[in-house]
Amino acid sequence: MIKFSVFYPNEEGSTFDMDYYVTKHIPLCRQLTGDAMRRAEIDKGLGGAAPGSKPPFVAAVHMYFDSLEAFQASFVPHRMMLADDVPNYTNIRPVLQMAEVL
Amino acid sequence: MIKFSVFYPNEEGSTFDMDYYVTKHIPLCRQLTGDAMRRAEIDKGLGGAAPGSKPPFVAAVHMYFDSLEAFQASFVPHRMMLADDVPNYTNIRPVLQMAEVL
C-alpha cells in the first residue's frame, strides 16, 4: 500500500477553510480518482510537541492507493485541476510526500 | 479519534535505521502504551512532489488513540524513555504533531 500525503504547514498569516476542504476539495479528489483511491484520511492539526504549542501542520490529507502505478494512472492526470482548486481554501503552499506504508 | 504523528525530516547528513525503528522502537511504543494505542502506521518516505525528488520526510509514524486523555494517560508518562531511544536509530530531530482525524 502506498500513501500520498499533502501537508499544509502552519505558517504566519496562513488561512485554511477546513469546511471547504472536507466538503468540496477531498470529495473532488475522490470523484476524480474513483476506486483507485482506497481511502482518504483528513487530519486537523491540534498542537505540537509542547503543551499549548501550535501544530506544525494546520491540516493534512493521506490518500491510500494499492500501488504507485494506481496513483499515477488515477491521480496524476487530474493534478492540475486539483491544484487549481487549492486557492479556494488556502494560501498555504502544500508539502507533498509519497510513502510506502510498512 | 486522535492521531499523534512523529515526522523525521529528510535533512542533509541525516541517518535513519528503519529496521531498528520497525522492530525495536515502535514495538516499544506499543508495549508501553498498551491497548490505549489503537493502531500505529509507519511510513517510509519514497519521494516528493517532483518525479525523482527526495521525500520531505525519511519516515513517520502515526499513532491512534481514542482521545487526548487516553494519549496523555498512556503515552506521556513514557515519553522520556522513548525519547532516550531515538539516538539508537536516527540523528534527526523529529517534528511532533497532534491531530484530530476527521
N, CA and C atoms of all chains as a GROMACS GRO file, in nm:
protein
  612
    1MET      N    1   0.086  -0.120   0.000
    1MET     CA    2   0.000   0.000   0.000
    1MET      C    3   0.089   0.124   0.000
    2ILE      N    4   0.050   0.223  -0.081
    2ILE     CA    5   0.124   0.348  -0.078
    2ILE      C    6   0.029   0.461  -0.035
    3LYS      N    7   0.090   0.566   0.013
    3LYS     CA    8   0.014   0.677   0.071
    3LYS      C    9   0.067   0.808   0.014
    4PHE      N   10  -0.021   0.884  -0.045
    4PHE     CA   11   0.016   1.016  -0.093
    4PHE      C   12  -0.038   1.117   0.008
    5SER      N   13   0.055   1.188   0.073
    5SER     CA   14   0.015   1.283   0.178
    5SER      C   15   0.037   1.426   0.133
    6VAL      N   16  -0.055   1.512   0.172
    6VAL     CA   17  -0.045   1.655   0.143
    6VAL      C   18  -0.053   1.727   0.278
    7PHE      N   19   0.056   1.798   0.312
    7PHE     CA   20   0.065   1.868   0.440
    7PHE      C   21   0.055   2.018   0.417
    8TYR      N   22  -0.014   2.086   0.506
    8TYR     CA   23  -0.027   2.232   0.497
    8TYR      C   24   0.044   2.293   0.618
    9PRO      N   25   0.169   2.339   0.598
    9PRO     CA   26   0.246   2.394   0.710
    9PRO      C   27   0.177   2.515   0.773
   10ASN      N   28   0.188   2.522   0.903
   10ASN     CA   29   0.123   2.627   0.982
   10ASN      C   30   0.207   2.754   0.980
   11GLU      N   31   0.193   2.831   0.873
   11GLU     CA   32   0.275   2.950   0.856
   11GLU      C   33   0.204   3.075   0.907
   12GLU      N   34   0.285   3.173   0.944
   12GLU     CA   35   0.232   3.302   0.988
   12GLU      C   36   0.145   3.360   0.876
   13GLY      N   37   0.025   3.405   0.911
   13GLY     CA   38  -0.062   3.470   0.812
   13GLY      C   39  -0.133   3.374   0.719
   14SER      N   40  -0.123   3.244   0.746
   14SER     CA   41  -0.189   3.149   0.657
   14SER      C   42  -0.338   3.137   0.688
   15THR      N   43  -0.414   3.101   0.586
   15THR     CA   44  -0.557   3.078   0.604
   15THR      C   45  -0.588   2.938   0.552
   16PHE      N   46  -0.690   2.876   0.610
   16PHE     CA   47  -0.729   2.742   0.567
   16PHE      C   48  -0.877   2.722   0.598
   17ASP      N   49  -0.956   2.697   0.494
   17ASP     CA   50  -1.100   2.677   0.509
   17ASP      C   51  -1.128   2.527   0.518
   18MET      N   52  -1.132   2.476   0.642
   18MET     CA   53  -1.147   2.332   0.663
   18MET      C   54  -1.280   2.281   0.609
   19ASP      N   55  -1.384   2.363   0.620
   19ASP     CA   56  -1.514   2.319   0.570
   19ASP      C   57  -1.510   2.295   0.420
   20TYR      N   58  -1.452   2.389   0.346
   20TYR     CA   59  -1.439   2.372   0.200
   20TYR      C   60  -1.353   2.248   0.169
   21TYR      N   61  -1.248   2.234   0.246
   21TYR     CA   62  -1.155   2.122   0.222
   21TYR      C   63  -1.227   1.988   0.237
   22VAL      N   64  -1.305   1.975   0.344
   22VAL     CA   65  -1.371   1.847   0.375
   22VAL      C   66  -1.492   1.822   0.286
   23THR      N   67  -1.565   1.928   0.253
   23THR     CA   68  -1.690   1.908   0.179
   23THR      C   69  -1.677   1.927   0.028
   24LYS      N   70  -1.568   1.991  -0.016
   24LYS     CA   71  -1.553   2.015  -0.161
   24LYS      C   72  -1.424   1.955  -0.218
   25HIS      N   73  -1.308   1.991  -0.160
   25HIS     CA   74  -1.183   1.952  -0.224
   25HIS      C   75  -1.158   1.801  -0.216
   26ILE      N   76  -1.168   1.744  -0.099
   26ILE     CA   77  -1.141   1.599  -0.086
   26ILE      C   78  -1.245   1.517  -0.162
   27PRO      N   79  -1.375   1.553  -0.157
   27PRO     CA   80  -1.471   1.482  -0.242
   27PRO      C   81  -1.436   1.491  -0.391
   28LEU      N   82  -1.380   1.605  -0.434
   28LEU     CA   83  -1.336   1.618  -0.574
   28LEU      C   84  -1.222   1.519  -0.603
   29CYS      N   85  -1.129   1.508  -0.508
   29CYS     CA   86  -1.020   1.410  -0.523
   29CYS      C   87  -1.077   1.269  -0.536
   30ARG      N   88  -1.172   1.238  -0.452
   30ARG     CA   89  -1.234   1.104  -0.455
   30ARG      C   90  -1.303   1.079  -0.588
   31GLN      N   91  -1.376   1.180  -0.633
   31GLN     CA   92  -1.452   1.166  -0.757
   31GLN      C   93  -1.358   1.143  -0.876
   32LEU      N   94  -1.250   1.220  -0.881
   32LEU     CA   95  -1.159   1.212  -0.996
   32LEU      C   96  -1.077   1.082  -0.998
   33THR      N   97  -1.042   1.033  -0.878
   33THR     CA   98  -0.958   0.913  -0.873
   33THR      C   99  -1.039   0.784  -0.872
   34GLY      N  100  -1.166   0.793  -0.834
   34GLY     CA  101  -1.252   0.674  -0.835
   34GLY      C  102  -1.207   0.568  -0.737
   35ASP      N  103  -1.228   0.443  -0.774
   35ASP     CA  104  -1.199   0.331  -0.683
   35ASP      C  105  -1.050   0.316  -0.655
   36ALA      N  106  -0.965   0.376  -0.739
   36ALA     CA  107  -0.820   0.361  -0.719
   36ALA      C  108  -0.777   0.418  -0.585
   37MET      N  109  -0.846   0.524  -0.537
   37MET     CA  110  -0.814   0.576  -0.404
   37MET      C  111  -0.892   0.494  -0.303
   38ARG      N  112  -0.817   0.414  -0.228
   38ARG     CA  113  -0.881   0.321  -0.135
   38ARG      C  114  -0.942   0.391  -0.015
   39ARG      N  115  -0.876   0.500   0.027
   39ARG     CA  116  -0.920   0.566   0.149
   39ARG      C  117  -0.854   0.703   0.153
   40ALA      N  118  -0.921   0.800   0.214
   40ALA     CA  119  -0.860   0.931   0.238
   40ALA      C  120  -0.882   0.965   0.385
   41GLU      N  121  -0.774   1.005   0.450
   41GLU     CA  122  -0.785   1.040   0.592
   41GLU      C  123  -0.743   1.185   0.609
   42ILE      N  124  -0.831   1.264   0.666
   42ILE     CA  125  -0.804   1.407   0.684
   42ILE      C  126  -0.766   1.435   0.829
   43ASP      N  127  -0.657   1.509   0.847
   43ASP     CA  128  -0.612   1.549   0.981
   43ASP      C  129  -0.638   1.697   1.001
   44LYS      N  130  -0.688   1.730   1.118
   44LYS     CA  131  -0.697   1.870   1.161
   44LYS      C  132  -0.594   1.888   1.272
   45GLY      N  133  -0.494   1.971   1.247
   45GLY     CA  134  -0.387   1.991   1.346
   45GLY      C  135  -0.438   2.050   1.476
   46LEU      N  136  -0.395   1.989   1.587
   46LEU     CA  137  -0.438   2.038   1.718
   46LEU      C  138  -0.323   2.103   1.795
   47GLY      N  139  -0.204   2.047   1.785
   47GLY     CA  140  -0.093   2.101   1.862
   47GLY      C  141   0.038   2.036   1.826
   48GLY      N  142   0.146   2.087   1.887
   48GLY     CA  143   0.279   2.035   1.859
   48GLY      C  144   0.338   1.965   1.979
   49ALA      N  145   0.470   1.967   1.987
   49ALA     CA  146   0.540   1.892   2.091
   49ALA      C  147   0.510   1.945   2.231
   50ALA      N  148   0.517   2.076   2.248
   50ALA     CA  149   0.498   2.134   2.381
   50ALA      C  150   0.349   2.159   2.406
   51PRO      N  151   0.304   2.142   2.530
   51PRO     CA  152   0.164   2.168   2.562
   51PRO      C  153   0.126   2.311   2.523
   52GLY      N  154   0.015   2.325   2.450
   52GLY     CA  155  -0.032   2.458   2.410
   52GLY      C  156   0.036   2.514   2.287
   53SER      N  157   0.132   2.440   2.232
   53SER     CA  158   0.202   2.491   2.112
   53SER      C  159   0.116   2.472   1.988
   54LYS      N  160   0.150   2.549   1.883
   54LYS     CA  161   0.077   2.537   1.757
   54LYS      C  162   0.117   2.409   1.684
   55PRO      N  163   0.023   2.350   1.609
   55PRO     CA  164   0.059   2.231   1.532
   55PRO      C  165   0.151   2.270   1.416
   56PRO      N  166   0.249   2.185   1.383
   56PRO     CA  167   0.335   2.214   1.267
   56PRO      C  168   0.254   2.224   1.137
   57PHE      N  169   0.143   2.149   1.130
   57PHE     CA  170   0.060   2.150   1.010
   57PHE      C  171  -0.085   2.182   1.049
   58VAL      N  172  -0.144   2.278   0.978
   58VAL     CA  173  -0.283   2.315   1.002
   58VAL      C  174  -0.374   2.197   0.968
   59ALA      N  175  -0.339   2.130   0.859
   59ALA     CA  176  -0.419   2.018   0.811
   59ALA      C  177  -0.332   1.930   0.724
   60ALA      N  178  -0.382   1.811   0.699
   60ALA     CA  179  -0.314   1.719   0.608
   60ALA      C  180  -0.417   1.620   0.556
   61VAL      N  181  -0.386   1.562   0.442
   61VAL     CA  182  -0.468   1.450   0.395
   61VAL      C  183  -0.374   1.338   0.354
   62HIS      N  184  -0.419   1.216   0.377
   62HIS     CA  185  -0.342   1.097   0.340
   62HIS      C  186  -0.431   1.012   0.251
   63MET      N  187  -0.388   0.995   0.128
   63MET     CA  188  -0.468   0.920   0.030
   63MET      C  189  -0.398   0.789  -0.002
   64TYR      N  190  -0.470   0.680   0.013
   64TYR     CA  191  -0.412   0.546   0.001
   64TYR      C  192  -0.446   0.483  -0.134
   65PHE      N  193  -0.343   0.424  -0.194
   65PHE     CA  194  -0.357   0.356  -0.322
   65PHE      C  195  -0.286   0.220  -0.313
   66ASP      N  196  -0.326   0.126  -0.398
   66ASP     CA  197  -0.263  -0.006  -0.396
   66ASP      C  198  -0.119  -0.003  -0.441
   67SER      N  199  -0.086   0.090  -0.529
   67SER     CA  200   0.050   0.093  -0.586
   67SER      C  201   0.079   0.231  -0.644
   68LEU      N  202   0.206   0.256  -0.671
   68LEU     CA  203   0.245   0.381  -0.737
   68LEU      C  204   0.178   0.389  -0.875
   69GLU      N  205   0.165   0.274  -0.942
   69GLU     CA  206   0.104   0.272  -1.074
   69GLU      C  207  -0.043   0.314  -1.065
   70ALA      N  208  -0.112   0.266  -0.964
   70ALA     CA  209  -0.254   0.302  -0.946
   70ALA      C  210  -0.268   0.451  -0.918
   71PHE      N  211  -0.174   0.505  -0.840
   71PHE     CA  212  -0.175   0.650  -0.814
   71PHE      C  213  -0.149   0.728  -0.941
   72GLN      N  214  -0.048   0.686  -1.015
   72GLN     CA  215  -0.012   0.760  -1.137
   72GLN      C  216  -0.125   0.757  -1.240
   73ALA      N  217  -0.192   0.643  -1.250
   73ALA     CA  218  -0.298   0.631  -1.350
   73ALA      C  219  -0.424   0.708  -1.312
   74SER      N  220  -0.452   0.716  -1.180
   74SER     CA  221  -0.581   0.773  -1.139
   74SER      C  222  -0.573   0.917  -1.091
   75PHE      N  223  -0.459   0.954  -1.033
   75PHE     CA  224  -0.449   1.086  -0.969
   75PHE      C  225  -0.375   1.187  -1.056
   76VAL      N  226  -0.260   1.142  -1.108
   76VAL     CA  227  -0.172   1.234  -1.180
   76VAL      C  228  -0.242   1.307  -1.296
   77PRO      N  229  -0.327   1.239  -1.374
   77PRO     CA  230  -0.392   1.312  -1.485
   77PRO      C  231  -0.478   1.430  -1.438
   78HIS      N  232  -0.519   1.429  -1.310
   78HIS     CA  233  -0.608   1.534  -1.258
   78HIS      C  234  -0.535   1.634  -1.169
   79ARG      N  235  -0.404   1.623  -1.160
   79ARG     CA  236  -0.332   1.704  -1.062
   79ARG      C  237  -0.344   1.853  -1.088
   80MET      N  238  -0.353   1.894  -1.214
   80MET     CA  239  -0.363   2.038  -1.241
   80MET      C  240  -0.500   2.090  -1.199
   81MET      N  241  -0.605   2.011  -1.227
   81MET     CA  242  -0.739   2.052  -1.185
   81MET      C  243  -0.746   2.063  -1.032
   82LEU      N  244  -0.683   1.970  -0.963
   82LEU     CA  245  -0.684   1.973  -0.816
   82LEU      C  246  -0.599   2.089  -0.764
   83ALA      N  247  -0.486   2.114  -0.828
   83ALA     CA  248  -0.401   2.227  -0.786
   83ALA      C  249  -0.475   2.360  -0.807
   84ASP      N  250  -0.555   2.366  -0.912
   84ASP     CA  251  -0.630   2.489  -0.939
   84ASP      C  252  -0.734   2.518  -0.831
   85ASP      N  253  -0.776   2.414  -0.759
   85ASP     CA  254  -0.877   2.432  -0.655
   85ASP      C  255  -0.817   2.479  -0.522
   86VAL      N  256  -0.685   2.464  -0.507
   86VAL     CA  257  -0.620   2.496  -0.378
   86VAL      C  258  -0.647   2.640  -0.332
   87PRO      N  259  -0.636   2.741  -0.421
   87PRO     CA  260  -0.659   2.879  -0.374
   87PRO      C  261  -0.800   2.901  -0.322
   88ASN      N  262  -0.894   2.809  -0.351
   88ASN     CA  263  -1.030   2.822  -0.298
   88ASN      C  264  -1.040   2.795  -0.148
   89TYR      N  265  -0.935   2.733  -0.091
   89TYR     CA  266  -0.944   2.705   0.054
   89TYR      C  267  -0.820   2.743   0.134
   90THR      N  268  -0.709   2.773   0.068
   90THR     CA  269  -0.590   2.810   0.147
   90THR      C  270  -0.492   2.892   0.066
   91ASN      N  271  -0.408   2.966   0.137
   91ASN     CA  272  -0.297   3.037   0.074
   91ASN      C  273  -0.164   2.970   0.107
   92ILE      N  274  -0.172   2.849   0.164
   92ILE     CA  275  -0.050   2.776   0.202
   92ILE      C  276  -0.001   2.693   0.082
   93ARG      N  277   0.129   2.694   0.064
   93ARG     CA  278   0.188   2.608  -0.039
   93ARG      C  279   0.209   2.470   0.024
   94PRO      N  280   0.136   2.370  -0.023
   94PRO     CA  281   0.143   2.240   0.045
   94PRO      C  282   0.274   2.165   0.022
   95VAL      N  283   0.306   2.080   0.116
   95VAL     CA  284   0.422   1.990   0.107
   95VAL      C  285   0.367   1.852   0.070
   96LEU      N  286   0.424   1.791  -0.033
   96LEU     CA  287   0.374   1.663  -0.084
   96LEU      C  288   0.472   1.551  -0.053
   97GLN      N  289   0.418   1.438  -0.015
   97GLN     CA  290   0.505   1.322   0.012
   97GLN      C  291   0.440   1.194  -0.035
   98MET      N  292   0.520   1.111  -0.099
   98MET     CA  293   0.477   0.975  -0.133
   98MET      C  294   0.549   0.881  -0.040
   99ALA      N  295   0.476   0.791   0.022
   99ALA     CA  296   0.537   0.698   0.118
   99ALA      C  297   0.483   0.558   0.099
  100GLU      N  298   0.564   0.464   0.141
  100GLU     CA  299   0.520   0.325   0.149
  100GLU      C  300   0.471   0.300   0.292
  101VAL      N  301   0.355   0.238   0.304
  101VAL     CA  302   0.303   0.206   0.436
  101VAL      C  303   0.358   0.069   0.474
  102LEU      N  304   0.437   0.066   0.583
  102LEU     CA  305   0.502  -0.061   0.622
  102LEU      C  306   0.410  -0.147   0.708
  103MET      N  307  -1.142   1.026   1.715
  103MET     CA  308  -1.009   0.960   1.715
  103MET      C  309  -0.902   1.067   1.700
  104ILE      N  310  -0.794   1.052   1.776
  104ILE     CA  311  -0.682   1.145   1.761
  104ILE      C  312  -0.558   1.066   1.716
  105LYS      N  313  -0.468   1.141   1.656
  105LYS     CA  314  -0.350   1.081   1.595
  105LYS      C  315  -0.227   1.160   1.638
  106PHE      N  316  -0.133   1.091   1.696
  106PHE     CA  317  -0.006   1.153   1.733
  106PHE      C  318   0.096   1.109   1.628
  107SER      N  319   0.145   1.208   1.553
  107SER     CA  320   0.238   1.177   1.444
  107SER      C  321   0.378   1.226   1.477
  108VAL      N  322   0.476   1.147   1.438
  108VAL     CA  323   0.616   1.183   1.455
  108VAL      C  324   0.680   1.177   1.316
  109PHE      N  325   0.729   1.292   1.271
  109PHE     CA  326   0.788   1.303   1.137
  109PHE      C  327   0.940   1.321   1.150
  110TYR      N  328   1.013   1.258   1.060
  110TYR     CA  329   1.159   1.270   1.058
  110TYR      C  330   1.199   1.341   0.929
  111PRO      N  331   1.223   1.473   0.936
  111PRO     CA  332   1.257   1.549   0.815
  111PRO      C  333   1.384   1.496   0.749
  112ASN      N  334   1.381   1.499   0.617
  112ASN     CA  335   1.489   1.447   0.536
  112ASN      C  336   1.600   1.551   0.522
  113GLU      N  337   1.685   1.556   0.624
  113GLU     CA  338   1.789   1.658   0.625
  113GLU      C  339   1.920   1.606   0.569
  114GLU      N  340   2.000   1.699   0.521
  114GLU     CA  341   2.134   1.665   0.471
  114GLU      C  342   2.215   1.599   0.582
  115GLY      N  343   2.275   1.487   0.552
  115GLY     CA  344   2.360   1.420   0.650
  115GLY      C  345   2.285   1.338   0.755
  116SER      N  346   2.154   1.326   0.739
  116SER     CA  347   2.078   1.253   0.839
  116SER      C  348   2.089   1.102   0.818
  117THR      N  349   2.074   1.031   0.928
  117THR     CA  350   2.075   0.884   0.922
  117THR      C  351   1.946   0.834   0.986
  118PHE      N  352   1.899   0.720   0.938
  118PHE     CA  353   1.777   0.662   0.994
  118PHE      C  354   1.783   0.511   0.974
  119ASP      N  355   1.777   0.437   1.085
  119ASP     CA  356   1.781   0.291   1.080
  119ASP      C  357   1.637   0.238   1.083
  120MET      N  358   1.581   0.215   0.964
  120MET     CA  359   1.439   0.175   0.955
  120MET      C  360   1.415   0.040   1.022
  121ASP      N  361   1.513  -0.049   1.011
  121ASP     CA  362   1.496  -0.181   1.071
  121ASP      C  363   1.482  -0.170   1.223
  122TYR      N  364   1.568  -0.091   1.286
  122TYR     CA  365   1.558  -0.071   1.431
  122TYR      C  366   1.424  -0.006   1.466
  123TYR      N  367   1.386   0.091   1.385
  123TYR     CA  368   1.262   0.165   1.411
  123TYR      C  369   1.141   0.070   1.411
  124VAL      N  370   1.136  -0.016   1.309
  124VAL     CA  371   1.021  -0.104   1.291
  124VAL      C  372   1.023  -0.221   1.390
  125THR      N  373   1.143  -0.272   1.419
  125THR     CA  374   1.148  -0.394   1.502
  125THR      C  375   1.174  -0.368   1.650
  126LYS      N  376   1.220  -0.245   1.683
  126LYS     CA  377   1.251  -0.216   1.823
  126LYS      C  378   1.173  -0.096   1.878
  127HIS      N  379   1.185   0.021   1.810
  127HIS     CA  380   1.129   0.142   1.868
  127HIS      C  381   0.976   0.142   1.871
  128ILE      N  382   0.914   0.112   1.757
  128ILE     CA  383   0.767   0.113   1.754
  128ILE      C  384   0.708   0.003   1.843
  129PRO      N  385   0.767  -0.119   1.842
  129PRO     CA  386   0.718  -0.219   1.938
  129PRO      C  387   0.729  -0.172   2.084
  130LEU      N  388   0.836  -0.094   2.114
  130LEU     CA  389   0.848  -0.039   2.250
  130LEU      C  390   0.733   0.059   2.279
  131CYS      N  391   0.700   0.142   2.180
  131CYS     CA  392   0.585   0.234   2.195
  131CYS      C  393   0.458   0.154   2.223
  132ARG      N  394   0.439   0.048   2.147
  132ARG     CA  395   0.318  -0.035   2.163
  132ARG      C  396   0.313  -0.097   2.303
  133GLN      N  397   0.429  -0.147   2.344
  133GLN     CA  398   0.435  -0.216   2.473
  133GLN      C  399   0.404  -0.120   2.588
  134LEU      N  400   0.461   0.001   2.580
  134LEU     CA  401   0.445   0.097   2.689
  134LEU      C  402   0.304   0.156   2.696
  135THR      N  403   0.242   0.173   2.578
  135THR     CA  404   0.109   0.237   2.578
  135THR      C  405  -0.004   0.135   2.590
  136GLY      N  406   0.026   0.007   2.559
  136GLY     CA  407  -0.076  -0.097   2.575
  136GLY      C  408  -0.194  -0.077   2.482
  137ASP      N  409  -0.312  -0.117   2.531
  137ASP     CA  410  -0.432  -0.112   2.447
  137ASP      C  411  -0.475   0.030   2.411
  138ALA      N  412  -0.425   0.128   2.483
  138ALA     CA  413  -0.467   0.266   2.456
  138ALA      C  414  -0.427   0.308   2.314
  139MET      N  415  -0.314   0.256   2.266
  139MET     CA  416  -0.277   0.286   2.127
  139MET      C  417  -0.351   0.187   2.037
  140ARG      N  418  -0.446   0.242   1.965
  140ARG     CA  419  -0.533   0.156   1.884
  140ARG      C  420  -0.460   0.099   1.763
  141ARG      N  421  -0.369   0.179   1.708
  141ARG     CA  422  -0.303   0.139   1.586
  141ARG      C  423  -0.180   0.227   1.566
  142ALA      N  424  -0.077   0.173   1.502
  142ALA     CA  425   0.039   0.253   1.464
  142ALA      C  426   0.068   0.226   1.318
  143GLU      N  427   0.083   0.333   1.242
  143GLU     CA  428   0.111   0.317   1.099
  143GLU      C  429   0.246   0.382   1.069
  144ILE      N  430   0.335   0.304   1.010
  144ILE     CA  431   0.470   0.353   0.981
  144ILE      C  432   0.482   0.385   0.832
  145ASP      N  433   0.534   0.504   0.803
  145ASP     CA  434   0.557   0.546   0.665
  145ASP      C  435   0.707   0.543   0.635
  146LYS      N  436   0.740   0.492   0.520
  146LYS     CA  437   0.877   0.503   0.467
  146LYS      C  438   0.870   0.598   0.349
  147GLY      N  439   0.936   0.713   0.359
  147GLY     CA  440   0.930   0.814   0.253
  147GLY      C  441   0.989   0.764   0.123
  148LEU      N  442   0.916   0.785   0.014
  148LEU     CA  443   0.963   0.742  -0.118
  148LEU      C  444   1.002   0.859  -0.207
  149GLY      N  445   0.926   0.968  -0.201
  149GLY     CA  446   0.955   1.080  -0.288
  149GLY      C  447   0.871   1.201  -0.255
  150GLY      N  448   0.899   1.311  -0.326
  150GLY     CA  449   0.826   1.435  -0.303
  150GLY      C  450   0.739   1.472  -0.421
  151ALA      N  451   0.718   1.602  -0.437
  151ALA     CA  452   0.625   1.650  -0.540
  151ALA      C  453   0.674   1.618  -0.681
  152ALA      N  454   0.799   1.646  -0.707
  152ALA     CA  455   0.852   1.626  -0.842
  152ALA      C  456   0.899   1.482  -0.859
  153PRO      N  457   0.884   1.426  -0.979
  153PRO     CA  458   0.932   1.290  -1.004
  153PRO      C  459   1.082   1.280  -0.973
  154GLY      N  460   1.120   1.179  -0.897
  154GLY     CA  461   1.260   1.158  -0.863
  154GLY      C  462   1.312   1.243  -0.750
  155SER      N  463   1.227   1.330  -0.693
  155SER     CA  464   1.273   1.416  -0.584
  155SER      C  465   1.275   1.339  -0.452
  156LYS      N  466   1.352   1.393  -0.357
  156LYS     CA  467   1.362   1.328  -0.226
  156LYS      C  468   1.234   1.351  -0.146
  157PRO      N  469   1.196   1.255  -0.062
  157PRO     CA  470   1.078   1.276   0.022
  157PRO      C  471   1.106   1.382   0.129
  158PRO      N  472   1.009   1.466   0.162
  158PRO     CA  473   1.029   1.563   0.270
  158PRO      C  474   1.062   1.497   0.404
  159PHE      N  475   1.007   1.376   0.423
  159PHE     CA  476   1.031   1.303   0.548
  159PHE      C  477   1.085   1.164   0.517
  160VAL      N  478   1.195   1.128   0.583
  160VAL     CA  479   1.252   0.995   0.566
  160VAL      C  480   1.154   0.888   0.613
  161ALA      N  481   1.091   0.919   0.725
  161ALA     CA  482   0.997   0.826   0.787
  161ALA      C  483   0.900   0.904   0.874
  162ALA      N  484   0.792   0.835   0.911
  162ALA     CA  485   0.695   0.894   1.004
  162ALA      C  486   0.620   0.780   1.070
  163VAL      N  487   0.565   0.809   1.186
  163VAL     CA  488   0.471   0.714   1.246
  163VAL      C  489   0.348   0.791   1.289
  164HIS      N  490   0.235   0.724   1.277
  164HIS     CA  491   0.108   0.782   1.318
  164HIS      C  492   0.045   0.687   1.419
  165MET      N  493   0.028   0.736   1.540
  165MET     CA  494  -0.025   0.652   1.648
  165MET      C  495  -0.165   0.701   1.685
  166TYR      N  496  -0.259   0.609   1.683
  166TYR     CA  497  -0.400   0.645   1.701
  166TYR      C  498  -0.448   0.612   1.842
  167PHE      N  499  -0.521   0.709   1.899
  167PHE     CA  500  -0.578   0.692   2.033
  167PHE      C  501  -0.724   0.739   2.029
  168ASP      N  502  -0.803   0.689   2.123
  168ASP     CA  503  -0.944   0.728   2.127
  168ASP      C  504  -0.962   0.875   2.162
  169SER      N  505  -0.872   0.928   2.242
  169SER     CA  506  -0.889   1.066   2.291
  169SER      C  507  -0.755   1.122   2.336
  170LEU      N  508  -0.751   1.253   2.353
  170LEU     CA  509  -0.631   1.317   2.408
  170LEU      C  510  -0.602   1.264   2.547
  171GLU      N  511  -0.709   1.237   2.622
  171GLU     CA  512  -0.693   1.186   2.759
  171GLU      C  513  -0.626   1.048   2.757
  172ALA      N  514  -0.669   0.965   2.662
  172ALA     CA  515  -0.610   0.831   2.651
  172ALA      C  516  -0.463   0.841   2.614
  173PHE      N  517  -0.429   0.934   2.526
  173PHE     CA  518  -0.289   0.957   2.488
  173PHE      C  519  -0.208   1.003   2.609
  174GLN      N  520  -0.263   1.102   2.679
  174GLN     CA  521  -0.189   1.158   2.792
  174GLN      C  522  -0.166   1.055   2.902
  175ALA      N  523  -0.265   0.971   2.924
  175ALA     CA  524  -0.254   0.872   3.031
  175ALA      C  525  -0.158   0.759   2.995
  176SER      N  526  -0.153   0.722   2.866
  176SER     CA  527  -0.077   0.603   2.828
  176SER      C  528   0.060   0.632   2.768
  177PHE      N  529   0.074   0.745   2.701
  177PHE     CA  530   0.197   0.773   2.627
  177PHE      C  531   0.288   0.870   2.702
  178VAL      N  532   0.229   0.977   2.749
  178VAL     CA  533   0.309   1.086   2.808
  178VAL      C  534   0.399   1.038   2.923
  179PRO      N  535   0.352   0.948   3.010
  179PRO     CA  536   0.441   0.904   3.120
  179PRO      C  537   0.569   0.835   3.071
  180HIS      N  538   0.568   0.786   2.946
  180HIS     CA  539   0.684   0.713   2.894
  180HIS      C  540   0.764   0.794   2.793
  181ARG      N  541   0.730   0.921   2.776
  181ARG     CA  542   0.790   0.995   2.665
  181ARG      C  543   0.941   1.013   2.681
  182MET      N  544   0.991   1.021   2.804
  182MET     CA  545   1.136   1.036   2.820
  182MET      C  546   1.209   0.907   2.784
  183MET      N  547   1.150   0.794   2.823
  183MET     CA  548   1.211   0.666   2.788
  183MET      C  549   1.215   0.649   2.636
  184LEU      N  550   1.107   0.690   2.570
  184LEU     CA  551   1.101   0.679   2.424
  184LEU      C  552   1.198   0.777   2.359
  185ALA      N  553   1.207   0.897   2.413
  185ALA     CA  554   1.300   0.996   2.358
  185ALA      C  555   1.444   0.948   2.372
  186ASP      N  556   1.472   0.879   2.482
  186ASP     CA  557   1.608   0.828   2.505
  186ASP      C  558   1.648   0.723   2.402
  187ASP      N  559   1.546   0.659   2.341
  187ASP     CA  560   1.575   0.554   2.242
  187ASP      C  561   1.602   0.613   2.102
  188VAL      N  562   1.566   0.738   2.080
  188VAL     CA  563   1.577   0.797   1.946
  188VAL      C  564   1.720   0.793   1.890
  189PRO      N  565   1.822   0.828   1.970
  189PRO     CA  566   1.959   0.824   1.914
  189PRO      C  567   2.003   0.684   1.870
  190ASN      N  568   1.930   0.580   1.910
  190ASN     CA  569   1.963   0.444   1.867
  190ASN      C  570   1.928   0.419   1.721
  191TYR      N  571   1.845   0.507   1.662
  191TYR     CA  572   1.810   0.482   1.521
  191TYR      C  573   1.821   0.604   1.431
  192THR      N  574   1.835   0.724   1.487
  192THR     CA  575   1.846   0.841   1.398
  192THR      C  576   1.915   0.958   1.468
  193ASN      N  577   1.971   1.047   1.384
  193ASN     CA  578   2.025   1.172   1.436
  193ASN      C  579   1.933   1.290   1.400
  194ILE      N  580   1.812   1.257   1.352
  194ILE     CA  581   1.716   1.361   1.312
  194ILE      C  582   1.633   1.406   1.434
  195ARG      N  583   1.613   1.534   1.444
  195ARG     CA  584   1.526   1.586   1.548
  195ARG      C  585   1.382   1.578   1.496
  196PRO      N  586   1.299   1.493   1.553
  196PRO     CA  587   1.165   1.473   1.496
  196PRO      C  588   1.071   1.591   1.517
  197VAL      N  589   0.975   1.602   1.428
  197VAL     CA  590   0.867   1.701   1.436
  197VAL      C  591   0.743   1.627   1.487
  198LEU      N  592   0.681   1.681   1.591
  198LEU     CA  593   0.567   1.614   1.654
  198LEU      C  594   0.438   1.689   1.626
  199GLN      N  595   0.333   1.614   1.599
  199GLN     CA  596   0.204   1.677   1.574
  199GLN      C  597   0.092   1.595   1.636
  200MET      N  598  -0.001   1.664   1.702
  200MET     CA  599  -0.124   1.602   1.749
  200MET      C  600  -0.235   1.651   1.658
  201ALA      N  601  -0.315   1.558   1.607
  201ALA     CA  602  -0.422   1.596   1.515
  201ALA      C  603  -0.550   1.521   1.548
  202GLU      N  604  -0.660   1.582   1.508
  202GLU     CA  605  -0.789   1.515   1.514
  202GLU      C  606  -0.812   1.451   1.378
  203VAL      N  607  -0.854   1.324   1.376
  203VAL     CA  608  -0.886   1.258   1.250
  203VAL      C  609  -1.032   1.288   1.219
  204LEU      N  610  -1.057   1.355   1.107
  204LEU     CA  611  -1.195   1.396   1.075
  204LEU      C  612  -1.270   1.284   1.004
   0.00000   0.00000   0.00000
